[in-house]
Amino acid sequence: MNLDPRLYAVEERFCGVKRVIAVSGWKGGVGKSVVSCVLALQLAAKGRKTGLLDLDFTGASDHLVLGAEPAFPKETDGVEPHLLAHGLKFMSSAFFLGGKAVPMRGGEVVDALRELIAITRWGELDYLIVDMPPGIGDATLEFSRLVRKTEFLAVVTPSVLSASLAAKTVALFEEWGITLAGVVENLAPQDGGASSLAPALARVAYDPALESALGSPEALLKTAFAKDLSAAADRLV
């Protein structure tokens, strides 16, 4: 019998969250972190109560995308997310690691995940966007098991490798009964692509100005990348 008290705390922490959207790349380098950050900012800018959780323990980068200082969060009956532009609540494992790289085995990742989601106080949210690690590893499996309301948003590229892996994963999710909110195709060409895998929420073209906007939430919201991605935010609302 599993008597880990954190498992009971997780249910309480998420009871006020209406929708949990887990953004998954299933392959590294598809742009899921930037998609997660900009999507969360767009929902918050629309007046929706929104949170962002970076669960990529060995490669957390959302704080860099948003220009958030990786400071230890305030503690009050758990820990409170940092408050960013447009009232966006943000939590990341980077806040506890001091910017250091920490190698972690599968069991350690699961333990860290349980701890982080059990202690974080989200309060009432319309949306919680979760930046997942690449692939279908321990973190993805454990999070979807503990937070049953999770819907997955797939980020893919036109790459044959990305599309092939995404197709297999979509089929696996359907077999397991996991909800797929849709697909965002990043670096999308003018025609064709992977949007036929599932409902296409947005097709995002390459934006050469995106790199210079990293670190500034307001600058990110003004990019062509954000303009293309806004279709996903509109369809989720």
KEKEGU-8959 format. One record per residue: residue number from 1; residue in three letters; chain; x, y, z of N, C-alpha, C in turn. Coordinates in steps of 0.05 Angstrom, whole numbers, plus 5000, padded with zeros to 4 digits. Example, Ala and Ser with C-alpha at 12.3 -4.5 7.8 and 13.67 -1.06 7.14 Angstrom:
REM residues 2
[1; "Ala"; "A"; [5264; 4886; 5156]; [5246; 4910; 5156]; [5264; 4934; 5156]],
[2; "Ser"; "A"; [5257; 4955; 5142]; [5273; 4979; 5143]; [5258; 5001; 5157]],
***
This chain:
REM residues 237
[1; "Met"; "A"; [5017; 4976; 5000]; [5000; 5000; 5000]; [5018; 5025; 5000]],
[2; "Asn"; "A"; [5011; 5044; 4982]; [5027; 5069; 4980]; [5016; 5090; 4999]],
[3; "Leu"; "A"; [5031; 5097; 5019]; [5022; 5116; 5039]; [5035; 5144; 5036]],
[4; "Asp"; "A"; [5047; 5149; 5013]; [5060; 5174; 5008]; [5039; 5197; 5010]],
[5; "Pro"; "A"; [5041; 5214; 5031]; [5021; 5235; 5035]; [5020; 5255; 5012]],
[6; "Arg"; "A"; [5041; 5257; 4997]; [5042; 5276; 4975]; [5021; 5270; 4954]],
[7; "Leu"; "A"; [5015; 5244; 4951]; [4995; 5236; 4931]; [4967; 5247; 4937]],
[8; "Tyr"; "A"; [4961; 5250; 4963]; [4935; 5261; 4971]; [4936; 5291; 4969]],
[9; "Ala"; "A"; [4959; 5303; 4973]; [4962; 5332; 4971]; [4958; 5341; 4942]],
[10; "Val"; "A"; [4967; 5325; 4923]; [4965; 5333; 4895]; [4936; 5338; 4887]],
[11; "Glu"; "A"; [4918; 5321; 4896]; [4889; 5325; 4889]; [4879; 5351; 4899]],
[12; "Glu"; "A"; [4887; 5359; 4923]; [4878; 5384; 4935]; [4890; 5408; 4920]],
[13; "Arg"; "A"; [4915; 5406; 4912]; [4928; 5428; 4898]; [4916; 5433; 4871]],
[14; "Phe"; "A"; [4905; 5413; 4858]; [4894; 5416; 4831]; [4863; 5418; 4830]],
[15; "Cys"; "A"; [4851; 5418; 4853]; [4821; 5418; 4853]; [4810; 5445; 4843]],
[16; "Gly"; "A"; [4825; 5466; 4845]; [4816; 5492; 4835]; [4824; 5499; 4807]],
[17; "Val"; "A"; [4838; 5480; 4794]; [4847; 5484; 4766]; [4828; 5471; 4747]],
[18; "Lys"; "A"; [4816; 5487; 4729]; [4795; 5477; 4711]; [4807; 5460; 4689]],
[19; "Arg"; "A"; [4828; 5469; 4676]; [4840; 5453; 4654]; [4870; 5452; 4657]],
[20; "Val"; "A"; [4881; 5429; 4653]; [4910; 5424; 4654]; [4919; 5416; 4626]],
[21; "Ile"; "A"; [4935; 5433; 4613]; [4945; 5428; 4586]; [4975; 5422; 4587]],
[22; "Ala"; "A"; [4982; 5397; 4583]; [5010; 5389; 4583]; [5021; 5391; 4555]],
[23; "Val"; "A"; [5041; 5408; 4552]; [5053; 5412; 4526]; [5077; 5393; 4523]],
[24; "Ser"; "A"; [5075; 5375; 4504]; [5095; 5354; 4501]; [5107; 5355; 4473]],
[25; "Gly"; "A"; [5134; 5352; 4472]; [5148; 5351; 4446]; [5152; 5324; 4435]],
[26; "Trp"; "A"; [5155; 5304; 4454]; [5160; 5276; 4447]; [5187; 5273; 4432]],
[27; "Lys"; "A"; [5199; 5295; 4424]; [5225; 5295; 4413]; [5237; 5322; 4419]],
[28; "Gly"; "A"; [5263; 5322; 4428]; [5275; 5348; 4435]; [5278; 5366; 4411]],
[29; "Gly"; "A"; [5279; 5392; 4416]; [5284; 5412; 4395]; [5261; 5420; 4378]],
[30; "Val"; "A"; [5236; 5414; 4387]; [5213; 5422; 4371]; [5201; 5449; 4379]],
[31; "Gly"; "A"; [5211; 5460; 4401]; [5202; 5487; 4409]; [5180; 5486; 4430]],
[32; "Lys"; "A"; [5177; 5464; 4445]; [5155; 5462; 4464]; [5156; 5483; 4486]],
[33; "Ser"; "A"; [5181; 5490; 4495]; [5183; 5509; 4517]; [5174; 5536; 4510]],
[34; "Val"; "A"; [5181; 5546; 4486]; [5172; 5572; 4477]; [5142; 5571; 4472]],
[35; "Val"; "A"; [5132; 5550; 4460]; [5103; 5547; 4456]; [5089; 5548; 4483]],
[36; "Ser"; "A"; [5099; 5534; 4503]; [5087; 5534; 4530]; [5086; 5562; 4541]],
[37; "Cys"; "A"; [5108; 5576; 4540]; [5110; 5603; 4552]; [5092; 5623; 4538]],
[38; "Val"; "A"; [5093; 5624; 4512]; [5077; 5643; 4497]; [5047; 5637; 4499]],
[39; "Leu"; "A"; [5040; 5611; 4498]; [5012; 5604; 4501]; [5001; 5612; 4529]],
[40; "Ala"; "A"; [5017; 5608; 4550]; [5009; 5615; 4577]; [5006; 5646; 4578]],
[41; "Leu"; "A"; [5024; 5661; 4567]; [5023; 5690; 4567]; [4998; 5700; 4552]],
[42; "Gln"; "A"; [4992; 5687; 4529]; [4969; 5695; 4514]; [4942; 5691; 4529]],
[43; "Leu"; "A"; [4940; 5668; 4542]; [4916; 5662; 4557]; [4913; 5682; 4580]],
[44; "Ala"; "A"; [4936; 5688; 4594]; [4935; 5707; 4616]; [4928; 5735; 4606]],
[45; "Ala"; "A"; [4938; 5742; 4582]; [4932; 5769; 4571]; [4903; 5771; 4563]],
[46; "Lys"; "A"; [4890; 5748; 4558]; [4861; 5748; 4551]; [4844; 5750; 4576]],
[47; "Gly"; "A"; [4857; 5752; 4600]; [4842; 5755; 4625]; [4836; 5728; 4638]],
[48; "Arg"; "A"; [4846; 5707; 4627]; [4842; 5680; 4640]; [4862; 5676; 4662]],
[49; "Lys"; "A"; [4853; 5665; 4684]; [4871; 5659; 4706]; [4889; 5635; 4698]],
[50; "Thr"; "A"; [4914; 5641; 4694]; [4932; 5621; 4681]; [4957; 5616; 4698]],
[51; "Gly"; "A"; [4966; 5591; 4698]; [4991; 5583; 4711]; [5009; 5569; 4690]],
[52; "Leu"; "A"; [5035; 5570; 4696]; [5054; 5556; 4679]; [5073; 5540; 4697]],
[53; "Leu"; "A"; [5076; 5514; 4691]; [5093; 5497; 4707]; [5113; 5484; 4689]],
[54; "Asp"; "A"; [5139; 5488; 4695]; [5161; 5476; 4680]; [5169; 5451; 4694]],
[55; "Leu"; "A"; [5163; 5428; 4682]; [5169; 5402; 4694]; [5194; 5388; 4681]],
[56; "Asp"; "A"; [5208; 5403; 4664]; [5232; 5392; 4652]; [5255; 5394; 4671]],
[57; "Phe"; "A"; [5257; 5375; 4690]; [5276; 5377; 4712]; [5305; 5379; 4704]],
[58; "Thr"; "A"; [5313; 5365; 4683]; [5341; 5366; 4675]; [5347; 5386; 4653]],
[59; "Gly"; "A"; [5326; 5401; 4644]; [5331; 5421; 4623]; [5311; 5444; 4625]],
[60; "Ala"; "A"; [5305; 5453; 4650]; [5286; 5475; 4654]; [5296; 5500; 4640]],
[61; "Ser"; "A"; [5279; 5512; 4624]; [5287; 5536; 4609]; [5265; 5558; 4608]],
[62; "Asp"; "A"; [5242; 5552; 4618]; [5220; 5572; 4616]; [5227; 5598; 4630]],
[63; "His"; "A"; [5242; 5597; 4652]; [5249; 5621; 4666]; [5267; 5639; 4649]],
[64; "Leu"; "A"; [5283; 5627; 4631]; [5300; 5642; 4613]; [5282; 5654; 4591]],
[65; "Val"; "A"; [5263; 5639; 4581]; [5245; 5649; 4560]; [5230; 5674; 4570]],
[66; "Leu"; "A"; [5221; 5672; 4595]; [5205; 5693; 4607]; [5220; 5715; 4621]],
[67; "Gly"; "A"; [5246; 5711; 4625]; [5262; 5731; 4639]; [5257; 5732; 4669]],
[68; "Ala"; "A"; [5249; 5708; 4680]; [5243; 5706; 4708]; [5267; 5699; 4724]],
[69; "Glu"; "A"; [5273; 5713; 4745]; [5295; 5707; 4763]; [5290; 5681; 4777]],
[70; "Pro"; "A"; [5309; 5662; 4776]; [5305; 5636; 4789]; [5309; 5637; 4820]],
[71; "Ala"; "A"; [5292; 5653; 4833]; [5294; 5657; 4862]; [5276; 5637; 4876]],
[72; "Phe"; "A"; [5284; 5629; 4900]; [5268; 5610; 4915]; [5241; 5621; 4921]],
[73; "Pro"; "A"; [5219; 5606; 4917]; [5192; 5617; 4921]; [5185; 5621; 4950]],
[74; "Lys"; "A"; [5165; 5638; 4954]; [5155; 5643; 4982]; [5141; 5618; 4992]],
[75; "Glu"; "A"; [5143; 5614; 5018]; [5131; 5591; 5031]; [5108; 5599; 5049]],
[76; "Thr"; "A"; [5084; 5590; 5043]; [5060; 5594; 5060]; [5042; 5570; 5056]],
[77; "Asp"; "A"; [5044; 5551; 5075]; [5028; 5526; 5072]; [5034; 5514; 5044]],
[78; "Gly"; "A"; [5059; 5511; 5038]; [5068; 5502; 5012]; [5085; 5524; 5000]],
[79; "Val"; "A"; [5088; 5524; 4974]; [5103; 5546; 4960]; [5085; 5560; 4941]],
[80; "Glu"; "A"; [5089; 5586; 4938]; [5073; 5602; 4920]; [5087; 5607; 4893]],
[81; "Pro"; "A"; [5073; 5604; 4871]; [5086; 5609; 4845]; [5094; 5639; 4843]],
[82; "His"; "A"; [5114; 5644; 4827]; [5122; 5672; 4821]; [5099; 5685; 4804]],
[83; "Leu"; "A"; [5095; 5710; 4808]; [5075; 5725; 4793]; [5088; 5741; 4771]],
[84; "Leu"; "A"; [5081; 5736; 4746]; [5094; 5750; 4724]; [5074; 5768; 4709]],
[85; "Ala"; "A"; [5081; 5776; 4685]; [5064; 5794; 4669]; [5036; 5783; 4665]],
[86; "His"; "A"; [5017; 5801; 4666]; [4988; 5795; 4662]; [4978; 5775; 4684]],
[87; "Gly"; "A"; [4991; 5775; 4707]; [4982; 5758; 4729]; [4988; 5728; 4725]],
[88; "Leu"; "A"; [5006; 5722; 4706]; [5013; 5694; 4702]; [5028; 5682; 4726]],
[89; "Lys"; "A"; [5018; 5660; 4736]; [5032; 5646; 4758]; [5051; 5626; 4747]],
[90; "Phe"; "A"; [5076; 5627; 4757]; [5097; 5610; 4745]; [5113; 5595; 4766]],
[91; "Met"; "A"; [5116; 5569; 4761]; [5132; 5552; 4779]; [5151; 5535; 4762]],
[92; "Ser"; "A"; [5175; 5532; 4772]; [5195; 5517; 4758]; [5214; 5503; 4777]],
[93; "Ser"; "A"; [5224; 5480; 4769]; [5244; 5466; 4785]; [5270; 5483; 4787]],
[94; "Ala"; "A"; [5274; 5501; 4768]; [5298; 5518; 4768]; [5299; 5535; 4793]],
[95; "Phe"; "A"; [5276; 5542; 4805]; [5275; 5559; 4829]; [5288; 5545; 4853]],
[96; "Phe"; "A"; [5290; 5519; 4852]; [5301; 5504; 4874]; [5330; 5494; 4869]],
[97; "Leu"; "A"; [5339; 5497; 4845]; [5365; 5486; 4837]; [5387; 5507; 4835]],
[98; "Gly"; "A"; [5380; 5532; 4837]; [5400; 5553; 4835]; [5415; 5555; 4809]],
[99; "Gly"; "A"; [5402; 5547; 4787]; [5415; 5548; 4761]; [5434; 5526; 4756]],
[100; "Lys"; "A"; [5436; 5507; 4774]; [5456; 5485; 4770]; [5443; 5462; 4754]],
[101; "Ala"; "A"; [5460; 5448; 4740]; [5452; 5423; 4726]; [5452; 5400; 4746]],
[102; "Val"; "A"; [5430; 5386; 4747]; [5427; 5364; 4766]; [5420; 5338; 4751]],
[103; "Pro"; "A"; [5438; 5319; 4749]; [5431; 5294; 4736]; [5412; 5278; 4753]],
[104; "Met"; "A"; [5392; 5266; 4741]; [5371; 5252; 4757]; [5364; 5226; 4743]],
[105; "Arg"; "A"; [5362; 5204; 4758]; [5352; 5179; 4748]; [5321; 5179; 4748]],
[106; "Gly"; "A"; [5309; 5159; 4736]; [5280; 5158; 4734]; [5266; 5160; 4760]],
[107; "Gly"; "A"; [5274; 5145; 4781]; [5261; 5146; 4807]; [5264; 5173; 4820]],
[108; "Glu"; "A"; [5287; 5186; 4815]; [5291; 5213; 4827]; [5273; 5233; 4813]],
[109; "Val"; "A"; [5269; 5230; 4787]; [5251; 5248; 4773]; [5223; 5246; 4783]],
[110; "Val"; "A"; [5213; 5221; 4787]; [5186; 5217; 4798]; [5183; 5229; 4825]],
[111; "Asp"; "A"; [5204; 5225; 4842]; [5202; 5236; 4869]; [5202; 5267; 4869]],
[112; "Ala"; "A"; [5218; 5279; 4852]; [5219; 5308; 4850]; [5193; 5319; 4839]],
[113; "Leu"; "A"; [5181; 5305; 4820]; [5156; 5313; 4808]; [5134; 5313; 4829]],
[114; "Arg"; "A"; [5132; 5291; 4844]; [5112; 5289; 4866]; [5115; 5312; 4886]],
[115; "Glu"; "A"; [5140; 5317; 4893]; [5145; 5338; 4913]; [5136; 5366; 4902]],
[116; "Leu"; "A"; [5144; 5372; 4878]; [5138; 5398; 4867]; [5108; 5403; 4863]],
[117; "Ile"; "A"; [5094; 5383; 4853]; [5065; 5388; 4848]; [5049; 5385; 4874]],
[118; "Ala"; "A"; [5060; 5372; 4894]; [5046; 5370; 4920]; [5049; 5395; 4937]],
[119; "Ile"; "A"; [5070; 5410; 4933]; [5075; 5434; 4950]; [5066; 5460; 4937]],
[120; "Thr"; "A"; [5062; 5460; 4911]; [5056; 5485; 4897]; [5027; 5493; 4900]],
[121; "Arg"; "A"; [5021; 5517; 4909]; [4994; 5527; 4913]; [4985; 5543; 4889]],
[122; "Trp"; "A"; [4968; 5531; 4872]; [4959; 5545; 4849]; [4933; 5562; 4854]],
[123; "Gly"; "A"; [4917; 5554; 4873]; [4892; 5567; 4878]; [4873; 5562; 4855]],
[124; "Glu"; "A"; [4857; 5583; 4848]; [4837; 5580; 4827]; [4850; 5588; 4800]],
[125; "Leu"; "A"; [4849; 5570; 4781]; [4860; 5575; 4754]; [4840; 5566; 4733]],
[126; "Asp"; "A"; [4839; 5580; 4711]; [4825; 5571; 4687]; [4842; 5551; 4672]],
[127; "Tyr"; "A"; [4868; 5557; 4670]; [4886; 5540; 4655]; [4913; 5537; 4670]],
[128; "Leu"; "A"; [4923; 5513; 4670]; [4951; 5509; 4678]; [4965; 5496; 4655]],
[129; "Ile"; "A"; [4985; 5511; 4644]; [5001; 5501; 4622]; [5026; 5487; 4634]],
[130; "Val"; "A"; [5031; 5463; 4626]; [5053; 5447; 4637]; [5073; 5441; 4615]],
[131; "Asp"; "A"; [5097; 5451; 4618]; [5119; 5445; 4599]; [5132; 5419; 4607]],
[132; "Met"; "A"; [5126; 5397; 4592]; [5135; 5371; 4599]; [5163; 5365; 4588]],
[133; "Pro"; "A"; [5178; 5346; 4599]; [5203; 5338; 4587]; [5198; 5324; 4560]],
[134; "Pro"; "A"; [5218; 5323; 4543]; [5215; 5309; 4517]; [5209; 5280; 4521]],
[135; "Gly"; "A"; [5194; 5268; 4503]; [5190; 5239; 4503]; [5168; 5231; 4522]],
[136; "Ile"; "A"; [5164; 5204; 4524]; [5144; 5193; 4543]; [5159; 5178; 4564]],
[137; "Gly"; "A"; [5171; 5193; 4583]; [5186; 5181; 4604]; [5172; 5180; 4630]],
[138; "Asp"; "A"; [5187; 5177; 4651]; [5175; 5174; 4678]; [5158; 5198; 4686]],
[139; "Ala"; "A"; [5169; 5222; 4680]; [5154; 5247; 4688]; [5127; 5249; 4675]],
[140; "Thr"; "A"; [5126; 5243; 4649]; [5101; 5245; 4634]; [5081; 5224; 4644]],
[141; "Leu"; "A"; [5090; 5200; 4648]; [5073; 5178; 4657]; [5062; 5184; 4685]],
[142; "Glu"; "A"; [5080; 5193; 4703]; [5072; 5198; 4730]; [5053; 5221; 4732]],
[143; "Phe"; "A"; [5058; 5243; 4717]; [5041; 5266; 4719]; [5013; 5260; 4708]],
[144; "Ser"; "A"; [5011; 5246; 4686]; [4985; 5239; 4675]; [4970; 5220; 4693]],
[145; "Arg"; "A"; [4985; 5204; 4709]; [4972; 5185; 4728]; [4961; 5200; 4752]],
[146; "Leu"; "A"; [4976; 5220; 4762]; [4968; 5234; 4786]; [4947; 5256; 4780]],
[147; "Val"; "A"; [4949; 5269; 4757]; [4931; 5291; 4750]; [4914; 5281; 4726]],
[148; "Arg"; "A"; [4892; 5268; 4733]; [4876; 5254; 4713]; [4863; 5273; 4692]],
[149; "Lys"; "A"; [4859; 5298; 4700]; [4846; 5317; 4682]; [4864; 5327; 4660]],
[150; "Thr"; "A"; [4889; 5318; 4659]; [4909; 5328; 4640]; [4901; 5322; 4611]],
[151; "Glu"; "A"; [4903; 5343; 4595]; [4901; 5341; 4566]; [4928; 5347; 4554]],
[152; "Phe"; "A"; [4936; 5333; 4533]; [4962; 5337; 4521]; [4960; 5353; 4496]],
[153; "Leu"; "A"; [4978; 5372; 4493]; [4981; 5388; 4469]; [5008; 5380; 4456]],
[154; "Ala"; "A"; [5007; 5369; 4432]; [5031; 5359; 4419]; [5044; 5382; 4402]],
[155; "Val"; "A"; [5070; 5386; 4406]; [5085; 5404; 4389]; [5102; 5388; 4370]],
[156; "Val"; "A"; [5098; 5391; 4345]; [5114; 5376; 4325]; [5126; 5395; 4305]],
[157; "Thr"; "A"; [5144; 5385; 4289]; [5156; 5400; 4266]; [5151; 5384; 4241]],
[158; "Pro"; "A"; [5155; 5396; 4218]; [5151; 5381; 4193]; [5171; 5359; 4188]],
[159; "Ser"; "A"; [5191; 5356; 4205]; [5211; 5335; 4203]; [5197; 5308; 4202]],
[160; "Val"; "A"; [5208; 5290; 4185]; [5197; 5263; 4183]; [5200; 5249; 4210]],
[161; "Leu"; "A"; [5223; 5253; 4224]; [5227; 5240; 4249]; [5207; 5249; 4270]],
[162; "Ser"; "A"; [5202; 5275; 4271]; [5183; 5286; 4290]; [5155; 5277; 4285]],
[163; "Ala"; "A"; [5147; 5278; 4259]; [5120; 5269; 4252]; [5116; 5240; 4257]],
[164; "Ser"; "A"; [5136; 5223; 4251]; [5133; 5194; 4255]; [5130; 5188; 4285]],
[165; "Leu"; "A"; [5147; 5200; 4302]; [5145; 5195; 4331]; [5119; 5205; 4342]],
[166; "Ala"; "A"; [5110; 5228; 4332]; [5085; 5240; 4342]; [5061; 5222; 4334]],
[167; "Ala"; "A"; [5061; 5211; 4310]; [5040; 5193; 4302]; [5038; 5169; 4319]],
[168; "Lys"; "A"; [5061; 5157; 4326]; [5061; 5133; 4344]; [5051; 5141; 4372]],
[169; "Thr"; "A"; [5059; 5164; 4381]; [5051; 5172; 4408]; [5021; 5179; 4410]],
[170; "Val"; "A"; [5011; 5192; 4389]; [4982; 5197; 4388]; [4966; 5171; 4389]],
[171; "Ala"; "A"; [4975; 5151; 4374]; [4961; 5125; 4374]; [4962; 5113; 4401]],
[172; "Leu"; "A"; [4985; 5115; 4415]; [4988; 5104; 4442]; [4970; 5118; 4461]],
[173; "Phe"; "A"; [4968; 5145; 4460]; [4950; 5160; 4477]; [4921; 5152; 4473]],
[174; "Glu"; "A"; [4913; 5148; 4448]; [4886; 5139; 4442]; [4881; 5112; 4455]],
[175; "Glu"; "A"; [4901; 5095; 4454]; [4898; 5068; 4466]; [4895; 5070; 4496]],
[176; "Trp"; "A"; [4909; 5088; 4508]; [4908; 5092; 4537]; [4885; 5109; 4547]],
[177; "Gly"; "A"; [4870; 5121; 4528]; [4848; 5138; 4536]; [4856; 5165; 4546]],
[178; "Ile"; "A"; [4880; 5174; 4538]; [4890; 5201; 4546]; [4880; 5222; 4526]],
[179; "Thr"; "A"; [4869; 5244; 4536]; [4858; 5265; 4519]; [4880; 5280; 4505]],
[180; "Leu"; "A"; [4877; 5283; 4479]; [4896; 5300; 4463]; [4881; 5325; 4455]],
[181; "Ala"; "A"; [4889; 5348; 4466]; [4876; 5373; 4460]; [4880; 5382; 4431]],
[182; "Gly"; "A"; [4902; 5374; 4419]; [4908; 5381; 4392]; [4937; 5382; 4387]],
[183; "Val"; "A"; [4944; 5393; 4363]; [4972; 5394; 4354]; [4979; 5423; 4346]],
[184; "Val"; "A"; [5003; 5431; 4354]; [5015; 5456; 4344]; [5039; 5448; 4327]],
[185; "Glu"; "A"; [5038; 5456; 4302]; [5060; 5450; 4284]; [5079; 5474; 4283]],
[186; "Asn"; "A"; [5103; 5471; 4293]; [5123; 5492; 4294]; [5140; 5491; 4269]],
[187; "Leu"; "A"; [5151; 5514; 4262]; [5168; 5516; 4238]; [5153; 5505; 4213]],
[188; "Ala"; "A"; [5127; 5512; 4212]; [5110; 5500; 4191]; [5115; 5513; 4164]],
[189; "Pro"; "A"; [5115; 5497; 4143]; [5117; 5507; 4116]; [5090; 5518; 4107]],
[190; "Gln"; "A"; [5089; 5530; 4083]; [5064; 5542; 4074]; [5042; 5521; 4069]],
[191; "Asp"; "A"; [5050; 5496; 4062]; [5030; 5476; 4058]; [5041; 5449; 4068]],
[192; "Gly"; "A"; [5023; 5430; 4072]; [5031; 5404; 4082]; [5038; 5405; 4112]],
[193; "Gly"; "A"; [5048; 5383; 4123]; [5056; 5382; 4151]; [5042; 5361; 4167]],
[194; "Ala"; "A"; [5045; 5363; 4193]; [5036; 5341; 4211]; [5009; 5347; 4223]],
[195; "Ser"; "A"; [4995; 5367; 4214]; [4970; 5375; 4227]; [4948; 5354; 4225]],
[196; "Ser"; "A"; [4951; 5334; 4207]; [4931; 5313; 4203]; [4931; 5293; 4226]],
[197; "Leu"; "A"; [4951; 5294; 4244]; [4953; 5275; 4266]; [4930; 5278; 4285]],
[198; "Ala"; "A"; [4920; 5301; 4289]; [4899; 5307; 4309]; [4889; 5335; 4302]],
[199; "Pro"; "A"; [4869; 5345; 4316]; [4860; 5372; 4311]; [4882; 5392; 4312]],
[200; "Ala"; "A"; [4886; 5407; 4290]; [4908; 5427; 4288]; [4899; 5453; 4302]],
[201; "Leu"; "A"; [4912; 5460; 4323]; [4905; 5485; 4337]; [4919; 5509; 4325]],
[202; "Ala"; "A"; [4944; 5505; 4315]; [4959; 5527; 4303]; [4981; 5516; 4286]],
[203; "Arg"; "A"; [4989; 5531; 4265]; [5012; 5525; 4249]; [5030; 5550; 4251]],
[204; "Val"; "A"; [5054; 5547; 4262]; [5071; 5569; 4268]; [5095; 5569; 4250]],
[205; "Ala"; "A"; [5098; 5591; 4234]; [5121; 5593; 4216]; [5146; 5602; 4231]],
[206; "Tyr"; "A"; [5169; 5597; 4218]; [5194; 5606; 4230]; [5195; 5636; 4232]],
[207; "Asp"; "A"; [5203; 5646; 4256]; [5204; 5674; 4261]; [5233; 5682; 4269]],
[208; "Pro"; "A"; [5248; 5695; 4251]; [5275; 5702; 4257]; [5278; 5722; 4280]],
[209; "Ala"; "A"; [5257; 5736; 4286]; [5258; 5756; 4308]; [5253; 5745; 4335]],
[210; "Leu"; "A"; [5245; 5719; 4336]; [5238; 5707; 4362]; [5260; 5707; 4382]],
[211; "Glu"; "A"; [5284; 5700; 4373]; [5307; 5698; 4391]; [5312; 5724; 4406]],
[212; "Ser"; "A"; [5310; 5747; 4393]; [5315; 5773; 4406]; [5294; 5780; 4426]],
[213; "Ala"; "A"; [5270; 5767; 4425]; [5248; 5773; 4443]; [5250; 5756; 4468]],
[214; "Leu"; "A"; [5266; 5735; 4469]; [5268; 5718; 4492]; [5277; 5734; 4517]],
[215; "Gly"; "A"; [5264; 5729; 4539]; [5270; 5743; 4564]; [5252; 5766; 4570]],
[216; "Ser"; "A"; [5234; 5773; 4550]; [5216; 5795; 4554]; [5187; 5786; 4547]],
[217; "Pro"; "A"; [5170; 5782; 4567]; [5142; 5774; 4561]; [5128; 5792; 4541]],
[218; "Glu"; "A"; [5130; 5818; 4544]; [5116; 5836; 4527]; [5126; 5834; 4498]],
[219; "Ala"; "A"; [5153; 5832; 4495]; [5165; 5829; 4468]; [5156; 5803; 4456]],
[220; "Leu"; "A"; [5155; 5782; 4471]; [5146; 5756; 4461]; [5118; 5757; 4449]],
[221; "Leu"; "A"; [5100; 5772; 4463]; [5072; 5774; 4455]; [5069; 5789; 4429]],
[222; "Lys"; "A"; [5090; 5804; 4421]; [5088; 5820; 4396]; [5101; 5807; 4372]],
[223; "Thr"; "A"; [5112; 5783; 4376]; [5126; 5769; 4354]; [5106; 5757; 4334]],
[224; "Ala"; "A"; [5117; 5751; 4310]; [5101; 5737; 4290]; [5095; 5708; 4300]],
[225; "Phe"; "A"; [5114; 5697; 4316]; [5110; 5671; 4328]; [5084; 5671; 4345]],
[226; "Ala"; "A"; [5082; 5692; 4362]; [5058; 5694; 4379]; [5033; 5698; 4363]],
[227; "Lys"; "A"; [5035; 5713; 4341]; [5011; 5718; 4324]; [5001; 5692; 4313]],
[228; "Asp"; "A"; [5020; 5675; 4303]; [5012; 5649; 4292]; [5000; 5631; 4314]],
[229; "Leu"; "A"; [5013; 5631; 4338]; [5005; 5614; 4359]; [4978; 5622; 4372]],
[230; "Ser"; "A"; [4970; 5647; 4367]; [4946; 5657; 4380]; [4921; 5641; 4371]],
[231; "Ala"; "A"; [4923; 5627; 4348]; [4901; 5610; 4340]; [4896; 5588; 4360]],
[232; "Ala"; "A"; [4918; 5578; 4372]; [4915; 5556; 4392]; [4902; 5567; 4417]],
[233; "Ala"; "A"; [4911; 5591; 4426]; [4899; 5603; 4450]; [4869; 5609; 4445]],
[234; "Asp"; "A"; [4862; 5618; 4421]; [4834; 5624; 4415]; [4817; 5598; 4416]],
[235; "Arg"; "A"; [4828; 5577; 4407]; [4813; 5552; 4405]; [4811; 5538; 4432]],
[236; "Leu"; "A"; [4830; 5544; 4450]; [4829; 5532; 4477]; [4809; 5546; 4495]],
[237; "Val"; "A"; [4804; 5572; 4489]; [4787; 5588; 4506]; [4757; 5580; 4501]],
***
